[in-house]
Amino acid sequence: MLGVYIRPFERRDLDSLMDLIQRQFGEVFRPDLYTSISEAWPDSFLVVDTGQGVGGALIGIHDGPLSGRILIMVVDAPLRQKGVGTRLLETFIQRCAERQFRVVTLEVRGNNTEAQAFYRRHGFRPVGLLTRYYNDGENGIKMERML
């Protein structure tokens, strides 16, 4: 993973991040959504800086008095299976622990078994089915990790 480091999101990352999310998830979100999230808790909006753009990101929020929530976690295909996702997740979990949160939650597509297995390996467990959660009608799985 030489040349790749994790840092907080900066405004200059916006175009590269939006491109990555569109390529990986087929989703386009308003640019102001990213900037407002980053302003709310800058240390929870992490990007993987490849030196040539954004190669991954974890967008998290403070979701209640003692909980954090992962809204989006994405790693570009060439960087997968190289520990990048683990570093992103561990960094966010550490930030949540520093704030004395008790739980981290996320939602994952029901058919994304690879992501579900990744989160399970990192201490998350499924806690609920979210029927027709996604825009295309696919179910989601709510997962959580106690801290």
N, C-alpha and C positions, 0 to 999 in steps of 0.2 A: 504494500500500500504506500510505497514511496510517492511523495508528491501530492498526497491527498490529506487534507486536514479538515477538521470540523470546527466551525465558528458560527457566531450568530449571523442571522440574515441581515443583509444591508440592501438598501434601495437599489443599488447597481445590480443585484442578483435577480431582480424581478423578471426580466424577459427570459433569461435562461431557465429560471424555476418554472415559469408558466409553460414554457415549451416542454420541459421534462414531464410535468404533470399531464399535459395534453397527450404526449406520446405514450406515456405509461398507462393512464387511466381513461383517456378520451374525454376528459373534463376540462372545461374552461371556466374559471372563476374570475370575478371582477378584480382588477388590480388593487383597488382600495381595500378589499377584504384582506389581502396579504399585509398591507401596510398597517391596517388597524390592529391586526393580531400581533404583529411584531412590536407595535408601540405598547400594547397592554402588558406584555411580559417578554422583553427582548431575549432573555436567556433561554426561553423555551422554544424559540423558532430557530432551528439549527439547519445549516447547510453544509454539504460536503463540497469543499472547494478543490477542484482538480487543477487549478491554475489556468484552465481554459474554459471555465464555466462551472455551473452547478451540476454535480454528479449524483446528488441525492439531497434529501431534506427530511426533517421531522418537524412538523408544525404542531405544537402543543399549547394547551391553555390551562389556566387555573379554573377548575370546573366545580366550584363549591368550596366550602371552608377548608376541607382537608383532602381535596382530590385534584389530581391532574388528569388531563384527557389528551390523547393523541388524536388529532383531527386527520392528519395525513402523514404517512411515512412512505417515502419512495426512494429507491436506489436504482440508478440507471443499470441496464442489463450488463454492460461490461464490468461493472464494479461489484456485482453480486457474487456471493460465495467467497468473498475476500475479507470478511470481518467488518465491512463498512456499516451494514445495518446494525450489527451488534454494538459497534461504537456509538452510533447515533442513539440507539435505544438506551444504552447504559448511561450516556451523558444526560439524557432527559430524566431518567430515573434518579440519577444523582441530584439533579436540580430540584426534583420534587421532594426528595429526602431532606435536602437542605432547608426546604420550606416546611418541613415536618408534616408533609402530606401522609395520609394513611393508605391511599389507594391510587392506582393509575388505571384508567379505563380506555377502551378503544372499540371501534366497530370494524369488522372485516367482512368482506363478501363471503356469502355462504359457499360459493364454489372455489374460493381461493384457498385451497387446502395447503399450498406451500406457505402462505403467510400465516395461516393458523398454526401450522407445525412450528414455524419460526417463533411465534409468540409463546407457544407452549414450552418450547425449549428455554425460554427466558422467564418462566414462572407465571405466565398468564394462564387463566383458565376460563372456559366459556361459562357465562352466567345467564345467557338469555338469547332467545331467537327474536329477531326483529323482522317481522313479516313485511314483505314488499318495501323494505327500507330504502333501497336505492332508486334513482330516477327511472331506471329501466325495469323496475318491478322485482328485481332480485332481492332475496332475503339477505339480511345481515346477521352476523353473530356478534353479540356483545361479549367482550372479554375483559377481565380485570386481573390486576396483580396487587396483592396487599404488600405494603411496605413495612 
